[in-house]
Amino acid sequence: MLDIFQYTFMQRAFITGILIAIITPCIGVVVVLKRLSMTGDALSHNSLAGVAAGLAFEFNPILGAVLFSIAAAFGIERIRKSFPKYSEIAIAIIMSTGIGLAGILSGFVKNSANFNSFLFGSIVAISDFELYMVIILSIVVILAFSLLFKELFYMTFDEESARLAGIPIKTVNFVFTLLTAVTISISARTVGTLVISSLMVLPVATAMQLDRSYKQTVAISILFALFFMISGLYISFYANFKPGGTIVLVGVLTLICVLFYKNVISKVLGKRVIKA
């Protein structure tokens, strides 16, 4: 099992994957509890447009993904304020913009294989520069999330009460928007832009089935994400599958198993206790 680490590209893939598995649930918990799960899809499509721009105009595609995702994240926040009663419109508009831009810019990409590697991830294509970028940005995300943990907790459940309690709502939303955009964009190479939103939601959805506190949900989500990531990378390497799709399917199967345990086995055990 350890022979996989004799390859340098797999070492980079595991380091990148583990960091992504740590930061995505941190953002995902807040996104899911605020019922903004589709935000990940909108930002991922815009990050794909940034990737296409980077490849077309010959600058680092991950940097392009970061810039486009940040612009899209703030675009969503701005449009939501214009449609306070129909905030979901903002996600649809930004997602449509990302799809349109990605479609047009991808036509200028000379190496289509390189562009396709960003769709579902490519563990063999992670460069040293991209690895260092992921490490730095992951540290920033982890530190920011840790420092704003209480503020994000209050804002997630009751934003108005958080405002009355003196929490700077605009500042925290600004920082969280940046964190979300950065988290999605730096995951493009390993996980893939089309499946990163799934990795953001699946660990959280699985952890929520265990009925734990907010803090425990974050911790369990990270553990599930690490399991999805490591298992998916192992399977994709030996079975020659796309890593992004494999990681997501591992997550889906795990969620199904947890749901089965909760809804079937727990009921059976409960009946046995009652009869006893």
PyMOL commands that set and color helices and strands:
alter all, ss='L'
color gray80, all
select helices_A, chain A and resi 2-6+8-33+38-56+61-82+88-108+112-120+128-147+149-157+159-164+169-186+196-208+214-239+243-275
alter helices_A, ss='H'
color red, helices_A
deselect
rebuild
show_as cartoon
